[in-house]
């Protein structure tokens, strides 16, 4: 895990909860701060796997409430990229993919010879008829 810039957080919590956290931190031989960081990280990880929370994150991204980087940090790169591509296609009018630059040649696209279909190819791969 990379080292993130730290920020100071100040919040009010029930005294009994803080006392309990302090006791747990003492037993684990870690600081209260580390206990709270670990608990927050665990909670965010658990939320990231919750379908309802994922839907909320996706909706917030689609409406522009959350930037891509936040979605990526919560849901992972693969899911975030999928959402970005989907959002891009929905935002287009008409909604169709747009290629930046020129289309590649068939040879470039297929990395060499362009495969051609012929009726004999179908006969070789077709299931035998009963």
N, C-alpha and C positions, 0 to 999 in steps of 0.2 A: 504494500500500500504506500502511496506517495505521501510525503509530508505536506500537509495543507497549512496555509497561513491560519493562525489562530485568532479568534475574536472573543472578547469577554462577554459573558452572558449573565444577566442578573434577573432573577425571577423569584416570585413568592410561591411557597409550597407549604402544605400543612406541616406543622412542627413534628408531628408524630411520624410522618413519612421521611422527613430528613433525619430524624433520630434513628429510624430503622435503617436507612441507607448508610448512615455513619457506622452502625453496628456491623452491617454486612461488609462494608469496606474494611473495617478493622479485622474481621475474621479472614477476609481474603488478602489482607495485607496490601491493599491498594488505596489510593487516595479517593476521596469522595468524588472529585472531578473525574477521575478515570472510571469509576463505577457509573457515573451518569453518562459519560461519553459512550461506554460500552452498551449501556441500556438503550440509549438513543439510537445507536448504530444497529443494535439487534431489532429494535422496533421498526426502524425504517426498512431493514432487510425483510422482515416478516410482512410488512405492508406491501412491499414490492411484489410479493407473490399472491396477494389477495386480488381476486378478480374484480371486485367492486372498486377497490382503490385504483387498479390499473385503468378501469373505465373512466374514473374521475380524472386521472392524469391525462389520458388520451383526449377527453373532452376539453380539458383546460388547454392542451396544446393546440387542438383544432380551432379553438376560439381565440387563440393568441395570448392567453393568460400566462402560459409557461413557455420559456424559450427552449429551443432544441437541446441545448447543453444540459438543462435541468432534466428533461425527459430522458436523455441518454444516461445521465448519472443514476437515475432511479430505475429505469426499465432495461437498461443495457443498450449497447450499440446496435445490435441486430434489430431489435424491436423499434428503436428510435428511428433507424433508417427506413424501415418499412412504413412507419407513420409519416415520415417526411415525404417519401415518394407518393404515398396515398394522398396526403394533403395537397401536394403539388398538382396531382392529377385532378383532384376535385376542384381546386381553385381555377383551373384553366377553362376557357370557353372557346371551342368545345373541349371537353375533357379527354384529351388524347396525348400520348407521349410526344414530346418535341425533342428532336436530336440537335444538340449544339454542333454547329459545323456541318461539313459535308458527310453524306452517308458513305460508309466504307464500301469498297468494291466487294463483289461476291468472293473473289479470291482472298482478300484480306479478312473478310468476315468469317469465312470457313477455314481459314488458315491453310490455303492451298487449293486443291482441285474441288470444284463444286460438284457435289453428288447429284446425279440425275436419276430420276425414277423411270423405270421401264416395266412393262407388264411381266417380264420374266423375273424381276426382283420380287414382285408380289407373290408369284407362284412359289418361290423358294421359302418365303416366310409365312405363307398362309397355312392355317391348320387344315389337315386333310378332312375332306367331307366324308361323313359316315355313309 
